[in-house]
Amino acid sequence: MSRTHRLFQLMQALRLGPGPHTAARLGGELGVSARSIHRDIATLREMGAVIDGAAGYGFTLIEDNALPPMGFRDTELEALVLGLREVEQIGDPELATAASEALRKLQARLPQRQAHRLRHAVLAPYRFDRPIPPAISAQELRQATWDEVEVRFGYTDGHGAVTERQVKPLSVVYFDRSTVLIAWCCLREAIRVFRLDRMQGLQITEQSFRPHRVPMLRDALEQFRHEHRQAARRTCKD
């Protein structure tokens, strides 16, 4: 194992778990002596890593944004590329653009061999039918969901009926043919799913429902799983 590769591996080991990580244990994982680990820790610190601790006490990595990425395994890189290229195809315009920019930044920061592997990845998604574009700003909706504030919009259902809705947005989900919002609907007083291509006139309110989004989403997903199990049982009986 080259020293450069060992430094990559050491950074990865330090990132796993809360620490502190003793030099003896790190050395055992990497197949080197504790003294080599101490020298490598000093090198990483010179490169900009903030590593707390000392000999005899163990080491804890404090992430430093000034430190370049320490590398990915080839399979991790393939997974990242596949995921980002999938987002380029199924995401709304802002998200698709962000995925493309992330790929370019990733390629610029990788070692030469892995940058070449990214450019010529053997895995690639392809969709003959792209999802229907949203009729509202998906970026604004995502931000409102993250901020945990209620939103209002007009909604056209599958029969063409239009209603005004105010909802607590919980999650945006990208399906094969459409993008949907899982939300608590104040009109129906229940969890509902809304297609973004059927929403109009999105308005962000100042009505906060923080910090309830995560437990509400967990309950909503459990409700969907329960309904799916019930439907499966009925199908089996038929």
N, C-alpha and C positions, 0 to 999 in steps of 0.2 A: 504494500500500500504506500503510495507516494505521500509526502508530507502535506501537499496541498489537499489531496483527497482526505487525509486524516483530519485536517482542519475543518473541512466540510462536515465530516462525520461527527466531530466533536461538537460543533455548533448545533447539529441536529440533536445530539444526546443531551445537551444543555437545555434545549427547548422543551424536551419531554419531561413532564412532571414539575412540581413546584420547587424542587431542590431543598436543601443544598445537596450537590452531587460531589462525593468524595473523589479525590484523584485516583485512589485505589480502584474504586468501582468503575470509573471512566476508563482507566487503563485496562481493566479486565475486559470491558466491552470492545475496546479498539485493539487489543492485543499488544499494548506497549506498556512501558513502566510508568509508575506514578511521576517520576522525574520528567519523563517526556511530556506528560500531561501538563505539568507546571510550566514547562517551556512553551507549550502550545497555547496555554491560557495567556501567557505574557504576549505572545505574538498576536492573538486575537484582540487583546486590549490595545495594542499598538495600531491595529487596523480600524479601531473605533468602537469595538464591542464594549458595552458596559457590563462587566462581570463582577459581582460582589463576592466577597469571601477571600479566604487565604488558606495556606497549607495547614492541615490539621482541623479545619472547620468545614471544608467543602465549599463548592462554588455554586452560585445562582446567577443565571443570565437575566439581565434587565435589557429588554429589547431596545436597540438604538436605531432610529430611523436613518442615521447617517451611514450605517453599515450596509453595503450592497448585499443582496441575497446570497446565501452561501451555497446555492445550487439545489437542484432537484434530482431525484432518481429518474431514469429515463421513462419509467412507467408513470410516474407522477406528472412529468412533462406532457406525455401523451394525453393523460386525463385532462389536464388544464387546457390544452389546445382543443381537444374534442368538445369540452364544455363551452369554451368561449366561441367556437365556431357554430355551435348549436344556438347560442344566444344571438349571434349575428343573423341567424335565419328566422328565429321565432320571436325575438324581442321586438318591442315597439321601437320606433326610430331612435329615440335617445339612448335606449339600452343597447341596441345593436351597434350604434356608433361607439358607445363606451367599451363594448367588447372588442371592437376592432382596434381602438386606441390601446387597450390593455395588452392585446397581442403584440403590438408594435413596441410598447415599452418593455414587455417581457423579453422580446427578441434582442433588444438593445442591451439588456442587462445580463444576458446569459453568456457563459463561456462559448467560444467559437464553435466547438463541436456540437453543443446542444442547441445553439442558435440555428445551425444547419439542420439539425433534426426537427426543429420547430417549423422551419420553412418548408421542409419536405416530409411532413408527418404522414404516416401511412394510414392513420385513422381520420375519417372525415364524415360529417353528417350531411345528408342532402334531403331536402323536402321538396317534392313536386308541387305540393299545395301549401302556400304560406298561410299563417293565421290571418284572419280578417283584421285589418288595421283598426285600432281603437278610434272612437269618434271624439274622445276627450284627451287631455294631456295625461298620459299614463305616468309621466314623471311627477306631475303635481299630485296625482292620486297616491303614488308610492310615498311621497314625502308626507302627505297627510296621514297615511297609515303609520308611518314611522313616528310621526309626532303625536299620534293618538288623539286626533281631533275629528269631529264629525264632519261629514260632507253632504251636500245637497246636489241633486241632479234630476233631470227628467229621464224617465225610463220607458222604452217601448218594448212590450212583451212579445211573445211569439205570435199572438193574435192581432197585433197592431194597436192594442190599447196603450195609452200613454198615461202615466201617473208621475206625480212628484214624490221623490223619496229623500228622506234624511236618514243617514246610516252611520254606524260606527264601523269604519273599514278595518278588517282584520288581516287579510292577506290577499295578494294578487297571484293568481295561478295561471300558468301558460299551458293550455291544452293544444291538441293537434290543430284544431281549426278555429279556435277562439281563445281570447284571454278573458278571464273572469275575476270578479272581486267577490271574496267571501266576506260577508258583513252581517252585523246585527241591524235589521231594518226596524226603524222606529214606527213606521206605519203598520207593519204586520206583527210587530213585537215578537220576532222570531229570526233565526238565522236564515239568510237568503243568499243566493248566488246570482250575480248580475254580470251579463256580458258587456265588456267595455265598448263594443261596437254598437250597442243599443243605448248607450248613455249620452245625454246631451246637457250642455250648460253646466258643467261642473263648478260648484262653488265650495270654497273652503270656509268653514265656520270657525268661530272661536270657542266652540263647545268641546272641552277636553273630556276624554274618558280615561286618561292615564290614572293608574297603572294597570288597567284591566285588559288590555289587548291580548297579552300572552295567555292568561287563563281562559279568556273567552274563545280564543282560537283553538286552544286545546279541547275545550268542550265541544266546539263546532266540529272538529275533526273526529272526535269520538262519536258524535251524533251521526256523521256520515258513515263511519265504520259500522255502527249499529244498524243503520238503514240498509247498508249493503249486505250485511249478514242476514237480515230479515228477508230481503229480496231473494238471496241465494237459497234460503230454506224453502220459500214458496215455490221457486223454480224446481227444486229437487222433488217436492211433493207432487207437482204437476207431472 
